[in-house]
Amino acid sequence: MIRHHPAISASPTPPPQRGRFLRMPDVVRSVGLSQATINRLHRAGDFPRKVRIGPNSTGWWESEIDAWKADREQVPRSNERN
């Protein structure tokens, strides 16, 4: 019996560009916050979601960390002087 597979599109939609996968030490260096602060922000929903890549491995997509940092630059700081 011959089975036919559906035709594959000549130009499939490329996956989103997420960059590298960052583990906690990389994120600490990138954002300049401690691991405890990152975990606290994550639990509060104020930090990008972790991605599970294995039974004991989690991390973040670099592009999501970069977007979070860019958003933080837009937040006015109340203690800045003019």
mmCIF file of the N, C-alpha and C atoms, coordinates in Angstrom:
data_MODEL
# 
_entry.id   MODEL 
# 
loop_
_atom_site.group_PDB 
_atom_site.id 
_atom_site.type_symbol 
_atom_site.label_atom_id 
_atom_site.label_alt_id 
_atom_site.label_comp_id 
_atom_site.label_asym_id 
_atom_site.label_entity_id 
_atom_site.label_seq_id 
_atom_site.pdbx_PDB_ins_code 
_atom_site.Cartn_x 
_atom_site.Cartn_y 
_atom_site.Cartn_z 
_atom_site.occupancy 
_atom_site.B_iso_or_equiv 
_atom_site.pdbx_formal_charge 
_atom_site.auth_seq_id 
_atom_site.auth_comp_id 
_atom_site.auth_asym_id 
_atom_site.auth_atom_id 
_atom_site.pdbx_PDB_model_num 
ATOM 1   N N  . MET A 1 1  ? 0.828  -1.169 0.000  1.00 0.00 ? 1  MET A N  1 
ATOM 2   C CA . MET A 1 1  ? 0.000  0.000  0.000  1.00 0.00 ? 1  MET A CA 1 
ATOM 3   C C  . MET A 1 1  ? 0.884  1.248  0.000  1.00 0.00 ? 1  MET A C  1 
ATOM 4   N N  . ILE A 1 2  ? 0.612  2.163  -0.889 1.00 0.00 ? 2  ILE A N  1 
ATOM 5   C CA . ILE A 1 2  ? 1.375  3.402  -0.991 1.00 0.00 ? 2  ILE A CA 1 
ATOM 6   C C  . ILE A 1 2  ? 0.633  4.488  -0.216 1.00 0.00 ? 2  ILE A C  1 
ATOM 7   N N  . ARG A 1 3  ? 1.393  5.178  0.644  1.00 0.00 ? 3  ARG A N  1 
ATOM 8   C CA . ARG A 1 3  ? 0.798  6.280  1.400  1.00 0.00 ? 3  ARG A CA 1 
ATOM 9   C C  . ARG A 1 3  ? 1.362  7.579  0.865  1.00 0.00 ? 3  ARG A C  1 
ATOM 10  N N  . HIS A 1 4  ? 0.498  8.517  0.693  1.00 0.00 ? 4  HIS A N  1 
ATOM 11  C CA . HIS A 1 4  ? 0.926  9.826  0.221  1.00 0.00 ? 4  HIS A CA 1 
ATOM 12  C C  . HIS A 1 4  ? 0.956  10.788 1.395  1.00 0.00 ? 4  HIS A C  1 
ATOM 13  N N  . HIS A 1 5  ? 2.009  11.506 1.470  1.00 0.00 ? 5  HIS A N  1 
ATOM 14  C CA . HIS A 1 5  ? 2.133  12.515 2.514  1.00 0.00 ? 5  HIS A CA 1 
ATOM 15  C C  . HIS A 1 5  ? 1.653  13.848 1.964  1.00 0.00 ? 5  HIS A C  1 
ATOM 16  N N  . PRO A 1 6  ? 1.097  14.683 2.825  1.00 0.00 ? 6  PRO A N  1 
ATOM 17  C CA . PRO A 1 6  ? 0.671  15.994 2.324  1.00 0.00 ? 6  PRO A CA 1 
ATOM 18  C C  . PRO A 1 6  ? 1.855  16.759 1.759  1.00 0.00 ? 6  PRO A C  1 
ATOM 19  N N  . ALA A 1 7  ? 1.571  17.577 0.782  1.00 0.00 ? 7  ALA A N  1 
ATOM 20  C CA . ALA A 1 7  ? 2.628  18.361 0.136  1.00 0.00 ? 7  ALA A CA 1 
ATOM 21  C C  . ALA A 1 7  ? 3.257  19.307 1.150  1.00 0.00 ? 7  ALA A C  1 
ATOM 22  N N  . ILE A 1 8  ? 4.549  19.454 1.069  1.00 0.00 ? 8  ILE A N  1 
ATOM 23  C CA . ILE A 1 8  ? 5.274  20.369 1.931  1.00 0.00 ? 8  ILE A CA 1 
ATOM 24  C C  . ILE A 1 8  ? 5.374  21.695 1.215  1.00 0.00 ? 8  ILE A C  1 
ATOM 25  N N  . SER A 1 9  ? 5.024  22.735 1.907  1.00 0.00 ? 9  SER A N  1 
ATOM 26  C CA . SER A 1 9  ? 5.067  24.069 1.322  1.00 0.00 ? 9  SER A CA 1 
ATOM 27  C C  . SER A 1 9  ? 6.500  24.414 0.939  1.00 0.00 ? 9  SER A C  1 
ATOM 28  N N  . ALA A 1 10 ? 6.650  25.084 -0.184 1.00 0.00 ? 10 ALA A N  1 
ATOM 29  C CA . ALA A 1 10 ? 7.978  25.472 -0.645 1.00 0.00 ? 10 ALA A CA 1 
ATOM 30  C C  . ALA A 1 10 ? 8.596  26.522 0.259  1.00 0.00 ? 10 ALA A C  1 
ATOM 31  N N  . SER A 1 11 ? 7.769  27.328 0.907  1.00 0.00 ? 11 SER A N  1 
ATOM 32  C CA . SER A 1 11 ? 8.303  28.365 1.794  1.00 0.00 ? 11 SER A CA 1 
ATOM 33  C C  . SER A 1 11 ? 7.575  28.320 3.141  1.00 0.00 ? 11 SER A C  1 
ATOM 34  N N  . PRO A 1 12 ? 7.948  27.363 3.989  1.00 0.00 ? 12 PRO A N  1 
ATOM 35  C CA . PRO A 1 12 ? 7.282  27.273 5.285  1.00 0.00 ? 12 PRO A CA 1 
ATOM 36  C C  . PRO A 1 12 ? 7.567  28.509 6.126  1.00 0.00 ? 12 PRO A C  1 
ATOM 37  N N  . THR A 1 13 ? 6.668  28.786 7.032  1.00 0.00 ? 13 THR A N  1 
ATOM 38  C CA . THR A 1 13 ? 6.857  29.932 7.919  1.00 0.00 ? 13 THR A CA 1 
ATOM 39  C C  . THR A 1 13 ? 8.018  29.627 8.848  1.00 0.00 ? 13 THR A C  1 
ATOM 40  N N  . PRO A 1 14 ? 9.015  30.500 8.874  1.00 0.00 ? 14 PRO A N  1 
ATOM 41  C CA . PRO A 1 14 ? 10.159 30.240 9.744  1.00 0.00 ? 14 PRO A CA 1 
ATOM 42  C C  . PRO A 1 14 ? 9.769  30.409 11.209 1.00 0.00 ? 14 PRO A C  1 
ATOM 43  N N  . PRO A 1 15 ? 10.419 29.682 12.098 1.00 0.00 ? 15 PRO A N  1 
ATOM 44  C CA . PRO A 1 15 ? 10.118 29.839 13.515 1.00 0.00 ? 15 PRO A CA 1 
ATOM 45  C C  . PRO A 1 15 ? 10.549 31.230 13.972 1.00 0.00 ? 15 PRO A C  1 
ATOM 46  N N  . PRO A 1 16 ? 9.920  31.736 15.038 1.00 0.00 ? 16 PRO A N  1 
ATOM 47  C CA . PRO A 1 16 ? 10.322 33.060 15.516 1.00 0.00 ? 16 PRO A CA 1 
ATOM 48  C C  . PRO A 1 16 ? 11.783 33.056 15.957 1.00 0.00 ? 16 PRO A C  1 
ATOM 49  N N  . GLN A 1 17 ? 12.454 34.163 15.723 1.00 0.00 ? 17 GLN A N  1 
ATOM 50  C CA . GLN A 1 17 ? 13.856 34.275 16.113 1.00 0.00 ? 17 GLN A CA 1 
ATOM 51  C C  . GLN A 1 17 ? 13.929 34.602 17.595 1.00 0.00 ? 17 GLN A C  1 
ATOM 52  N N  . ARG A 1 18 ? 14.365 33.667 18.380 1.00 0.00 ? 18 ARG A N  1 
ATOM 53  C CA . ARG A 1 18 ? 14.423 33.865 19.816 1.00 0.00 ? 18 ARG A CA 1 
ATOM 54  C C  . ARG A 1 18 ? 15.840 34.042 20.324 1.00 0.00 ? 18 ARG A C  1 
ATOM 55  N N  . GLY A 1 19 ? 16.811 33.792 19.487 1.00 0.00 ? 19 GLY A N  1 
ATOM 56  C CA . GLY A 1 19 ? 18.188 33.933 19.923 1.00 0.00 ? 19 GLY A CA 1 
ATOM 57  C C  . GLY A 1 19 ? 18.641 32.732 20.729 1.00 0.00 ? 19 GLY A C  1 
ATOM 58  N N  . ARG A 1 20 ? 19.594 32.994 21.576 1.00 0.00 ? 20 ARG A N  1 
ATOM 59  C CA . ARG A 1 20 ? 20.167 31.918 22.393 1.00 0.00 ? 20 ARG A CA 1 
ATOM 60  C C  . ARG A 1 20 ? 19.267 31.604 23.577 1.00 0.00 ? 20 ARG A C  1 
ATOM 61  N N  . PHE A 1 21 ? 19.500 30.453 24.151 1.00 0.00 ? 21 PHE A N  1 
ATOM 62  C CA . PHE A 1 21 ? 18.827 30.049 25.375 1.00 0.00 ? 21 PHE A CA 1 
ATOM 63  C C  . PHE A 1 21 ? 19.749 30.394 26.533 1.00 0.00 ? 21 PHE A C  1 
ATOM 64  N N  . LEU A 1 22 ? 19.257 31.153 27.500 1.00 0.00 ? 22 LEU A N  1 
ATOM 65  C CA . LEU A 1 22 ? 20.083 31.612 28.618 1.00 0.00 ? 22 LEU A CA 1 
ATOM 66  C C  . LEU A 1 22 ? 19.723 30.880 29.898 1.00 0.00 ? 22 LEU A C  1 
ATOM 67  N N  . ARG A 1 23 ? 20.749 30.440 30.599 1.00 0.00 ? 23 ARG A N  1 
ATOM 68  C CA . ARG A 1 23 ? 20.564 29.849 31.920 1.00 0.00 ? 23 ARG A CA 1 
ATOM 69  C C  . ARG A 1 23 ? 20.700 30.946 32.961 1.00 0.00 ? 23 ARG A C  1 
ATOM 70  N N  . MET A 1 24 ? 20.404 30.657 34.212 1.00 0.00 ? 24 MET A N  1 
ATOM 71  C CA . MET A 1 24 ? 20.359 31.667 35.264 1.00 0.00 ? 24 MET A CA 1 
ATOM 72  C C  . MET A 1 24 ? 21.635 32.509 35.363 1.00 0.00 ? 24 MET A C  1 
ATOM 73  N N  . PRO A 1 25 ? 22.842 31.935 35.363 1.00 0.00 ? 25 PRO A N  1 
ATOM 74  C CA . PRO A 1 25 ? 24.034 32.793 35.458 1.00 0.00 ? 25 PRO A CA 1 
ATOM 75  C C  . PRO A 1 25 ? 24.129 33.813 34.322 1.00 0.00 ? 25 PRO A C  1 
ATOM 76  N N  . ASP A 1 26 ? 23.706 33.414 33.117 1.00 0.00 ? 26 ASP A N  1 
ATOM 77  C CA . ASP A 1 26 ? 23.713 34.332 31.982 1.00 0.00 ? 26 ASP A CA 1 
ATOM 78  C C  . ASP A 1 26 ? 22.709 35.461 32.181 1.00 0.00 ? 26 ASP A C  1 
ATOM 79  N N  . VAL A 1 27 ? 21.540 35.124 32.718 1.00 0.00 ? 27 VAL A N  1 
ATOM 80  C CA . VAL A 1 27 ? 20.496 36.126 32.948 1.00 0.00 ? 27 VAL A CA 1 
ATOM 81  C C  . VAL A 1 27 ? 20.938 37.107 34.036 1.00 0.00 ? 27 VAL A C  1 
ATOM 82  N N  . VAL A 1 28 ? 21.551 36.596 35.098 1.00 0.00 ? 28 VAL A N  1 
ATOM 83  C CA . VAL A 1 28 ? 22.057 37.462 36.180 1.00 0.00 ? 28 VAL A CA 1 
ATOM 84  C C  . VAL A 1 28 ? 23.028 38.485 35.599 1.00 0.00 ? 28 VAL A C  1 
ATOM 85  N N  . ARG A 1 29 ? 23.961 38.028 34.768 1.00 0.00 ? 29 ARG A N  1 
ATOM 86  C CA . ARG A 1 29 ? 24.929 38.948 34.148 1.00 0.00 ? 29 ARG A CA 1 
ATOM 87  C C  . ARG A 1 29 ? 24.247 39.925 33.205 1.00 0.00 ? 29 ARG A C  1 
ATOM 88  N N  . SER A 1 30 ? 23.266 39.454 32.465 1.00 0.00 ? 30 SER A N  1 
ATOM 89  C CA . SER A 1 30 ? 22.614 40.279 31.457 1.00 0.00 ? 30 SER A CA 1 
ATOM 90  C C  . SER A 1 30 ? 21.762 41.392 32.061 1.00 0.00 ? 30 SER A C  1 
ATOM 91  N N  . VAL A 1 31 ? 21.001 41.079 33.107 1.00 0.00 ? 31 VAL A N  1 
ATOM 92  C CA . VAL A 1 31 ? 20.075 42.079 33.658 1.00 0.00 ? 31 VAL A CA 1 
ATOM 93  C C  . VAL A 1 31 ? 20.642 42.828 34.847 1.00 0.00 ? 31 VAL A C  1 
ATOM 94  N N  . GLY A 1 32 ? 21.708 42.325 35.450 1.00 0.00 ? 32 GLY A N  1 
ATOM 95  C CA . GLY A 1 32 ? 22.327 43.014 36.578 1.00 0.00 ? 32 GLY A CA 1 
ATOM 96  C C  . GLY A 1 32 ? 21.556 42.893 37.872 1.00 0.00 ? 32 GLY A C  1 
ATOM 97  N N  . LEU A 1 33 ? 20.742 41.865 37.991 1.00 0.00 ? 33 LEU A N  1 
ATOM 98  C CA . LEU A 1 33 ? 19.992 41.608 39.218 1.00 0.00 ? 33 LEU A CA 1 
ATOM 99  C C  . LEU A 1 33 ? 20.458 40.291 39.819 1.00 0.00 ? 33 LEU A C  1 
ATOM 100 N N  . SER A 1 34 ? 20.216 40.133 41.106 1.00 0.00 ? 34 SER A N  1 
ATOM 101 C CA . SER A 1 34 ? 20.600 38.879 41.755 1.00 0.00 ? 34 SER A CA 1 
ATOM 102 C C  . SER A 1 34 ? 19.628 37.768 41.373 1.00 0.00 ? 34 SER A C  1 
ATOM 103 N N  . GLN A 1 35 ? 20.044 36.538 41.601 1.00 0.00 ? 35 GLN A N  1 
ATOM 104 C CA . GLN A 1 35 ? 19.199 35.383 41.324 1.00 0.00 ? 35 GLN A CA 1 
ATOM 105 C C  . GLN A 1 35 ? 17.931 35.459 42.170 1.00 0.00 ? 35 GLN A C  1 
ATOM 106 N N  . ALA A 1 36 ? 18.047 35.881 43.425 1.00 0.00 ? 36 ALA A N  1 
ATOM 107 C CA . ALA A 1 36 ? 16.881 35.983 44.304 1.00 0.00 ? 36 ALA A CA 1 
ATOM 108 C C  . ALA A 1 36 ? 15.874 37.001 43.769 1.00 0.00 ? 36 ALA A C  1 
ATOM 109 N N  . THR A 1 37 ? 16.375 38.137 43.272 1.00 0.00 ? 37 THR A N  1 
ATOM 110 C CA . THR A 1 37 ? 15.486 39.164 42.736 1.00 0.00 ? 37 THR A CA 1 
ATOM 111 C C  . THR A 1 37 ? 14.806 38.677 41.460 1.00 0.00 ? 37 THR A C  1 
ATOM 112 N N  . ILE A 1 38 ? 15.558 37.998 40.606 1.00 0.00 ? 38 ILE A N  1 
ATOM 113 C CA . ILE A 1 38 ? 14.976 37.449 39.377 1.00 0.00 ? 38 ILE A CA 1 
ATOM 114 C C  . ILE A 1 38 ? 13.886 36.448 39.728 1.00 0.00 ? 38 ILE A C  1 
ATOM 115 N N  . ASN A 1 39 ? 14.140 35.569 40.683 1.00 0.00 ? 39 ASN A N  1 
ATOM 116 C CA . ASN A 1 39 ? 13.127 34.587 41.092 1.00 0.00 ? 39 ASN A CA 1 
ATOM 117 C C  . ASN A 1 39 ? 11.898 35.266 41.688 1.00 0.00 ? 39 ASN A C  1 
ATOM 118 N N  . ARG A 1 40 ? 12.108 36.313 42.470 1.00 0.00 ? 40 ARG A N  1 
ATOM 119 C CA . ARG A 1 40 ? 10.992 37.044 43.075 1.00 0.00 ? 40 ARG A CA 1 
ATOM 120 C C  . ARG A 1 40 ? 10.145 37.719 41.981 1.00 0.00 ? 40 ARG A C  1 
ATOM 121 N N  . LEU A 1 41 ? 10.801 38.370 41.018 1.00 0.00 ? 41 LEU A N  1 
ATOM 122 C CA . LEU A 1 41 ? 10.081 38.994 39.907 1.00 0.00 ? 41 LEU A CA 1 
ATOM 123 C C  . LEU A 1 41 ? 9.327  37.952 39.084 1.00 0.00 ? 41 LEU A C  1 
ATOM 124 N N  . HIS A 1 42 ? 9.955  36.800 38.870 1.00 0.00 ? 42 HIS A N  1 
ATOM 125 C CA . HIS A 1 42 ? 9.328  35.724 38.092 1.00 0.00 ? 42 HIS A CA 1 
ATOM 126 C C  . HIS A 1 42 ? 8.066  35.218 38.795 1.00 0.00 ? 42 HIS A C  1 
ATOM 127 N N  . ARG A 1 43 ? 8.165  34.990 40.101 1.00 0.00 ? 43 ARG A N  1 
ATOM 128 C CA . ARG A 1 43 ? 6.998  34.520 40.866 1.00 0.00 ? 43 ARG A CA 1 
ATOM 129 C C  . ARG A 1 43 ? 5.861  35.539 40.843 1.00 0.00 ? 43 ARG A C  1 
ATOM 130 N N  . ALA A 1 44 ? 6.215  36.825 40.817 1.00 0.00 ? 44 ALA A N  1 
ATOM 131 C CA . ALA A 1 44 ? 5.207  37.890 40.800 1.00 0.00 ? 44 ALA A CA 1 
ATOM 132 C C  . ALA A 1 44 ? 4.632  38.118 39.398 1.00 0.00 ? 44 ALA A C  1 
ATOM 133 N N  . GLY A 1 45 ? 5.199  37.450 38.393 1.00 0.00 ? 45 GLY A N  1 
ATOM 134 C CA . GLY A 1 45 ? 4.738  37.623 37.025 1.00 0.00 ? 45 GLY A CA 1 
ATOM 135 C C  . GLY A 1 45 ? 5.312  38.854 36.349 1.00 0.00 ? 45 GLY A C  1 
ATOM 136 N N  . ASP A 1 46 ? 6.392  39.398 36.906 1.00 0.00 ? 46 ASP A N  1 
ATOM 137 C CA . ASP A 1 46 ? 7.018  40.603 36.369 1.00 0.00 ? 46 ASP A CA 1 
ATOM 138 C C  . ASP A 1 46 ? 8.324  40.326 35.640 1.00 0.00 ? 46 ASP A C  1 
ATOM 139 N N  . PHE A 1 47 ? 8.521  39.100 35.215 1.00 0.00 ? 47 PHE A N  1 
ATOM 140 C CA . PHE A 1 47 ? 9.738  38.703 34.516 1.00 0.00 ? 47 PHE A CA 1 
ATOM 141 C C  . PHE A 1 47 ? 9.333  37.652 33.494 1.00 0.00 ? 47 PHE A C  1 
ATOM 142 N N  . PRO A 1 48 ? 10.055 37.531 32.388 1.00 0.00 ? 48 PRO A N  1 
ATOM 143 C CA . PRO A 1 48 ? 9.691  36.523 31.379 1.00 0.00 ? 48 PRO A CA 1 
ATOM 144 C C  . PRO A 1 48 ? 9.591  35.117 31.982 1.00 0.00 ? 48 PRO A C  1 
ATOM 145 N N  . ARG A 1 49 ? 8.731  34.324 31.377 1.00 0.00 ? 49 ARG A N  1 
ATOM 146 C CA . ARG A 1 49 ? 8.520  32.955 31.847 1.00 0.00 ? 49 ARG A CA 1 
ATOM 147 C C  . ARG A 1 49 ? 9.731  32.078 31.550 1.00 0.00 ? 49 ARG A C  1 
ATOM 148 N N  . LYS A 1 50 ? 10.002 31.179 32.470 1.00 0.00 ? 50 LYS A N  1 
ATOM 149 C CA . LYS A 1 50 ? 11.058 30.192 32.258 1.00 0.00 ? 50 LYS A CA 1 
ATOM 150 C C  . LYS A 1 50 ? 10.575 29.159 31.252 1.00 0.00 ? 50 LYS A C  1 
ATOM 151 N N  . VAL A 1 51 ? 11.532 28.565 30.554 1.00 0.00 ? 51 VAL A N  1 
ATOM 152 C CA . VAL A 1 51 ? 11.247 27.492 29.610 1.00 0.00 ? 51 VAL A CA 1 
ATOM 153 C C  . VAL A 1 51 ? 11.935 26.247 30.131 1.00 0.00 ? 51 VAL A C  1 
ATOM 154 N N  . ARG A 1 52 ? 11.205 25.158 30.222 1.00 0.00 ? 52 ARG A N  1 
ATOM 155 C CA . ARG A 1 52 ? 11.792 23.892 30.673 1.00 0.00 ? 52 ARG A CA 1 
ATOM 156 C C  . ARG A 1 52 ? 12.387 23.179 29.478 1.00 0.00 ? 52 ARG A C  1 
ATOM 157 N N  . ILE A 1 53 ? 13.685 22.855 29.583 1.00 0.00 ? 53 ILE A N  1 
ATOM 158 C CA . ILE A 1 53 ? 14.335 22.149 28.478 1.00 0.00 ? 53 ILE A CA 1 
ATOM 159 C C  . ILE A 1 53 ? 14.731 20.727 28.860 1.00 0.00 ? 53 ILE A C  1 
ATOM 160 N N  . GLY A 1 54 ? 14.499 20.366 30.092 1.00 0.00 ? 54 GLY A N  1 
ATOM 161 C CA . GLY A 1 54 ? 14.809 19.024 30.562 1.00 0.00 ? 54 GLY A CA 1 
ATOM 162 C C  . GLY A 1 54 ? 14.227 18.845 31.946 1.00 0.00 ? 54 GLY A C  1 
ATOM 163 N N  . PRO A 1 55 ? 14.358 17.665 32.514 1.00 0.00 ? 55 PRO A N  1 
ATOM 164 C CA . PRO A 1 55 ? 13.769 17.415 33.829 1.00 0.00 ? 55 PRO A CA 1 
ATOM 165 C C  . PRO A 1 55 ? 14.310 18.347 34.915 1.00 0.00 ? 55 PRO A C  1 
ATOM 166 N N  . ASN A 1 56 ? 15.550 18.760 34.809 1.00 0.00 ? 56 ASN A N  1 
ATOM 167 C CA . ASN A 1 56 ? 16.148 19.637 35.811 1.00 0.00 ? 56 ASN A CA 1 
ATOM 168 C C  . ASN A 1 56 ? 16.755 20.892 35.199 1.00 0.00 ? 56 ASN A C  1 
ATOM 169 N N  . SER A 1 57 ? 16.295 21.260 34.016 1.00 0.00 ? 57 SER A N  1 
ATOM 170 C CA . SER A 1 57 ? 16.897 22.389 33.308 1.00 0.00 ? 57 SER A CA 1 
ATOM 171 C C  . SER A 1 57 ? 15.834 23.380 32.873 1.00 0.00 ? 57 SER A C  1 
ATOM 172 N N  . THR A 1 58 ? 16.039 24.638 33.261 1.00 0.00 ? 58 THR A N  1 
ATOM 173 C CA . THR A 1 58 ? 15.168 25.705 32.806 1.00 0.00 ? 58 THR A CA 1 
ATOM 174 C C  . THR A 1 58 ? 16.034 26.895 32.404 1.00 0.00 ? 58 THR A C  1 
ATOM 175 N N  . GLY A 1 59 ? 15.426 27.807 31.696 1.00 0.00 ? 59 GLY A N  1 
ATOM 176 C CA . GLY A 1 59 ? 16.134 29.000 31.296 1.00 0.00 ? 59 GLY A CA 1 
ATOM 177 C C  . GLY A 1 59 ? 15.200 29.930 30.574 1.00 0.00 ? 59 GLY A C  1 
ATOM 178 N N  . TRP A 1 60 ? 15.756 30.904 29.888 1.00 0.00 ? 60 TRP A N  1 
ATOM 179 C CA . TRP A 1 60 ? 14.982 31.926 29.197 1.00 0.00 ? 60 TRP A CA 1 
ATOM 180 C C  . TRP A 1 60 ? 15.522 32.114 27.792 1.00 0.00 ? 60 TRP A C  1 
ATOM 181 N N  . TRP A 1 61 ? 14.626 32.541 26.881 1.00 0.00 ? 61 TRP A N  1 
ATOM 182 C CA . TRP A 1 61 ? 15.054 32.919 25.550 1.00 0.00 ? 61 TRP A CA 1 
ATOM 183 C C  . TRP A 1 61 ? 15.674 34.302 25.633 1.00 0.00 ? 61 TRP A C  1 
ATOM 184 N N  . GLU A 1 62 ? 16.811 34.463 25.003 1.00 0.00 ? 62 GLU A N  1 
ATOM 185 C CA . GLU A 1 62 ? 17.541 35.726 25.036 1.00 0.00 ? 62 GLU A CA 1 
ATOM 186 C C  . GLU A 1 62 ? 16.675 36.887 24.540 1.00 0.00 ? 62 GLU A C  1 
ATOM 187 N N  . SER A 1 63 ? 15.886 36.662 23.506 1.00 0.00 ? 63 SER A N  1 
ATOM 188 C CA . SER A 1 63 ? 15.051 37.730 22.954 1.00 0.00 ? 63 SER A CA 1 
ATOM 189 C C  . SER A 1 63 ? 14.013 38.206 23.963 1.00 0.00 ? 63 SER A C  1 
ATOM 190 N N  . GLU A 1 64 ? 13.497 37.297 24.791 1.00 0.00 ? 64 GLU A N  1 
ATOM 191 C CA . GLU A 1 64 ? 12.515 37.690 25.799 1.00 0.00 ? 64 GLU A CA 1 
ATOM 192 C C  . GLU A 1 64 ? 13.167 38.498 26.915 1.00 0.00 ? 64 GLU A C  1 
ATOM 193 N N  . ILE A 1 65 ? 14.396 38.153 27.266 1.00 0.00 ? 65 ILE A N  1 
ATOM 194 C CA . ILE A 1 65 ? 15.131 38.933 28.269 1.00 0.00 ? 65 ILE A CA 1 
ATOM 195 C C  . ILE A 1 65 ? 15.449 40.310 27.706 1.00 0.00 ? 65 ILE A C  1 
ATOM 196 N N  . ASP A 1 66 ? 15.873 40.370 26.439 1.00 0.00 ? 66 ASP A N  1 
ATOM 197 C CA . ASP A 1 66 ? 16.171 41.659 25.810 1.00 0.00 ? 66 ASP A CA 1 
ATOM 198 C C  . ASP A 1 66 ? 14.925 42.543 25.746 1.00 0.00 ? 66 ASP A C  1 
ATOM 199 N N  . ALA A 1 67 ? 13.774 41.959 25.423 1.00 0.00 ? 67 ALA A N  1 
ATOM 200 C CA . ALA A 1 67 ? 12.523 42.728 25.366 1.00 0.00 ? 67 ALA A CA 1 
ATOM 201 C C  . ALA A 1 67 ? 12.149 43.234 26.753 1.00 0.00 ? 67 ALA A C  1 
ATOM 202 N N  . TRP A 1 68 ? 12.336 42.409 27.781 1.00 0.00 ? 68 TRP A N  1 
ATOM 203 C CA . TRP A 1 68 ? 12.040 42.824 29.159 1.00 0.00 ? 68 TRP A CA 1 
ATOM 204 C C  . TRP A 1 68 ? 12.930 43.999 29.549 1.00 0.00 ? 68 TRP A C  1 
ATOM 205 N N  . LYS A 1 69 ? 14.214 43.919 29.206 1.00 0.00 ? 69 LYS A N  1 
ATOM 206 C CA . LYS A 1 69 ? 15.131 45.021 29.523 1.00 0.00 ? 69 LYS A CA 1 
ATOM 207 C C  . LYS A 1 69 ? 14.711 46.294 28.791 1.00 0.00 ? 69 LYS A C  1 
ATOM 208 N N  . ALA A 1 70 ? 14.318 46.176 27.536 1.00 0.00 ? 70 ALA A N  1 
ATOM 209 C CA . ALA A 1 70 ? 13.887 47.346 26.767 1.00 0.00 ? 70 ALA A CA 1 
ATOM 210 C C  . ALA A 1 70 ? 12.636 47.966 27.386 1.00 0.00 ? 70 ALA A C  1 
ATOM 211 N N  . ASP A 1 71 ? 11.711 47.132 27.846 1.00 0.00 ? 71 ASP A N  1 
ATOM 212 C CA . ASP A 1 71 ? 10.508 47.642 28.516 1.00 0.00 ? 71 ASP A CA 1 
ATOM 213 C C  . ASP A 1 71 ? 10.866 48.374 29.798 1.00 0.00 ? 71 ASP A C  1 
ATOM 214 N N  . ARG A 1 72 ? 11.837 47.852 30.534 1.00 0.00 ? 72 ARG A N  1 
ATOM 215 C CA . ARG A 1 72 ? 12.246 48.481 31.798 1.00 0.00 ? 72 ARG A CA 1 
ATOM 216 C C  . ARG A 1 72 ? 12.875 49.848 31.550 1.00 0.00 ? 72 ARG A C  1 
ATOM 217 N N  . GLU A 1 73 ? 13.527 50.026 30.421 1.00 0.00 ? 73 GLU A N  1 
ATOM 218 C CA . GLU A 1 73 ? 14.129 51.323 30.103 1.00 0.00 ? 73 GLU A CA 1 
ATOM 219 C C  . GLU A 1 73 ? 13.060 52.380 29.871 1.00 0.00 ? 73 GLU A C  1 
ATOM 220 N N  . GLN A 1 74 ? 11.850 51.965 29.509 1.00 0.00 ? 74 GLN A N  1 
ATOM 221 C CA . GLN A 1 74 ? 10.763 52.894 29.236 1.00 0.00 ? 74 GLN A CA 1 
ATOM 222 C C  . GLN A 1 74 ? 10.014 53.311 30.504 1.00 0.00 ? 74 GLN A C  1 
ATOM 223 N N  . VAL A 1 75 ? 10.220 52.593 31.610 1.00 0.00 ? 75 VAL A N  1 
ATOM 224 C CA . VAL A 1 75 ? 9.513  52.895 32.852 1.00 0.00 ? 75 VAL A CA 1 
ATOM 225 C C  . VAL A 1 75 ? 10.167 54.105 33.507 1.00 0.00 ? 75 VAL A C  1 
ATOM 226 N N  . PRO A 1 76 ? 9.385  55.170 33.776 1.00 0.00 ? 76 PRO A N  1 
ATOM 227 C CA . PRO A 1 76 ? 9.978  56.331 34.447 1.00 0.00 ? 76 PRO A CA 1 
ATOM 228 C C  . PRO A 1 76 ? 10.357 55.990 35.879 1.00 0.00 ? 76 PRO A C  1 
ATOM 229 N N  . ARG A 1 77 ? 11.472 56.498 36.305 1.00 0.00 ? 77 ARG A N  1 
ATOM 230 C CA . ARG A 1 77 ? 11.938 56.235 37.661 1.00 0.00 ? 77 ARG A CA 1 
ATOM 231 C C  . ARG A 1 77 ? 11.566 57.419 38.541 1.00 0.00 ? 77 ARG A C  1 
ATOM 232 N N  . SER A 1 78 ? 10.926 57.143 39.653 1.00 0.00 ? 78 SER A N  1 
ATOM 233 C CA . SER A 1 78 ? 10.418 58.200 40.515 1.00 0.00 ? 78 SER A CA 1 
ATOM 234 C C  . SER A 1 78 ? 11.521 58.902 41.286 1.00 0.00 ? 78 SER A C  1 
ATOM 235 N N  . ASN A 1 79 ? 12.671 58.282 41.461 1.00 0.00 ? 79 ASN A N  1 
ATOM 236 C CA . ASN A 1 79 ? 13.726 58.891 42.250 1.00 0.00 ? 79 ASN A CA 1 
ATOM 237 C C  . ASN A 1 79 ? 14.797 59.591 41.405 1.00 0.00 ? 79 ASN A C  1 
ATOM 238 N N  . GLU A 1 80 ? 14.562 59.721 40.105 1.00 0.00 ? 80 GLU A N  1 
ATOM 239 C CA . GLU A 1 80 ? 15.519 60.423 39.253 1.00 0.00 ? 80 GLU A CA 1 
ATOM 240 C C  . GLU A 1 80 ? 15.318 61.930 39.388 1.00 0.00 ? 80 GLU A C  1 
ATOM 241 N N  . ARG A 1 81 ? 16.419 62.639 39.355 1.00 0.00 ? 81 ARG A N  1 
ATOM 242 C CA . ARG A 1 81 ? 16.348 64.098 39.406 1.00 0.00 ? 81 ARG A CA 1 
ATOM 243 C C  . ARG A 1 81 ? 16.483 64.652 38.007 1.00 0.00 ? 81 ARG A C  1 
ATOM 244 N N  . ASN A 1 82 ? 15.830 65.760 37.754 1.00 0.00 ? 82 ASN A N  1 
ATOM 245 C CA . ASN A 1 82 ? 15.907 66.398 36.432 1.00 0.00 ? 82 ASN A CA 1 
ATOM 246 C C  . ASN A 1 82 ? 17.100 67.299 36.338 1.00 0.00 ? 82 ASN A C  1 
# 
